[in-house]
């Protein structure tokens, strides 16, 4: 599924997107994305995206010429918004393992997605969802 997703990346784009990254220290960053589209389209595309990653428990990606093994596990999500999705990926880097959590919450026609250190994602997802419009 990941290969298909990579080949059709343009098809998984949402109607609009905004993103920002925050750095907490030299090793901890948190990225935030906002996506908007019709609720049914957002739901379908988020299911496709998260389904593709969680259907492949391991895969290899390349950074430059270095192959990196990635292990993916579905993660629990808090009950926020209309739908929630999350997975944790562990990358075996030459410098050691790096763990990232990706979580998305859809509320109406807007979805917020956080990517970063698992503790940062868990700590900030409720605040991020709380800033979404009440009626979207």
C-alpha angles and dihedrals in degrees: 000000000000091000090053090047091051092050093049100038092136090057092058094055118116126229091260137004138187126182141183136175130215126200117211097178136330093292104034126071132160124202122200126195130184119202129184133191138120109314093244092051093047091048093049095046094046090050089050094048097045092038091056093053097042092047090064109061090186134015138158125240128181127233104193100314096331116105112220123196113220124197117198129197129178111246133210117255132205117247099261131142123344098307136010132198131179143165136172122221125198115200118200099218125181087248093051139281120323120197123203130178123208117196130173129186122190119206111179109304096347130075126191118204125192124194124184146074108355094239092052093048092048092047097049107034096086091051092047092050090045090061093057115105114274093232112032 
